[in-house]
């Protein structure tokens, strides 16, 4: 089976590298590899690929928004996320989730699982310092993220949280972004409500 794939990512070097990798496989055809989300959407609409590979952090439109848009337009389309984040996000609408450091063998295996066998392939990486906790059947939170949620709700700003937890402000911002994505909220009120529902506060 020839698997038709569209790849969209904001790093051209990543696109070049993954295309070179796929070129070694006769059963994989890259229809488009682009940094332009609009071009990707147009190609997906016209070509109906088997699989779309994307990241969740892009400047023009977030991968989350792109995935939601594609699933709304084509509910059966398969989505693979290749990310630098070390732990899985909320996996609604995602068929495969792997780290960008994933080796070629596992990447090809995951593609086959998703496209040919119609199975999900979600790579859950446990942080050495944190336990990943499954809550609400669909949300994975680390103990550090739960700490940060409580501090955010107590109206601590990024700098204060960083100082209290002895981590950098950049790390706090990354955790905050992950938390809002996982819990599918956009503001503190939504975060507070969801945290209460999950028993975090």
Secondary structure, 3 states (H helix, E strand, C coil): CCEEEEEECCCHHHHHHHHHHHCCCCCEEEEEEECCHHHHHHHHHHHCCCEEEECCCCCCCCHHHHHHHHHHHCCCCEEEEEECCCCCCCCCCCCEEEECCCCHHHHHHHHHHHHCCCCCEECCCCCCCCCEEEECCCEEEEHHHHHHHHHHHCCCCHHHHHHHHCCCHHHHHHHHHHHHHHHCCCCHHHHHHHHHHCCCC
